[in-house]
Amino acid sequence: MEAPSILVVEDDDLVRSFLCRALAGVAGEVEGCATGAAATAAVEHRPYGAILLDGLLPDTHGIELGKRLIEHPNAAHSGICLVSGSLRRPVPIRAGVSALPKPLRLHELTAAVTELLAWYRSGADAIVERRAALEVLGVELLVG
């Protein structure tokens, strides 16, 4: 079985580079891109086991991008992790959706992505549950 790939969507070049290097040994190939449009294009070409989304990208919000991505067949079963400076603590996985606060801690990053990849391999939850998990996360970001 081929190791699933990881997609890192982060507009800050240094942060994106750090994330890609930090995740290089966690799964298969790690790709990075800087915008929601580039992430959507990447998902058109291949499936990903996990997708990390910056909370605020130049062309979209991470929650909205996550909602769009899970509608695509290549990302419908991808684990989604939102990475945001608006969070105070990690949000545990629910229906394949989790979140991490910035600044990132390496052990939390690798543990979260490993858990998302295990979720991806295990089957996955229904799209309705995934949308709901993203909605809850969006509310937590607004309240937090």
Secondary structure, 3 states (H helix, E strand, C coil): CCCCCEEEECCCHHHHHHHHHHCCCCCCCEEEECCHHHHHHHHHHCCCCEEEEECECCCCEHHHHHHHHCCCCCCCCCEEEEEECCCCCCEEEECCEEEEECCCCHHHHHHHHHHHHHHHHHCCCCHHHHHHHHHHHHHHHHHC
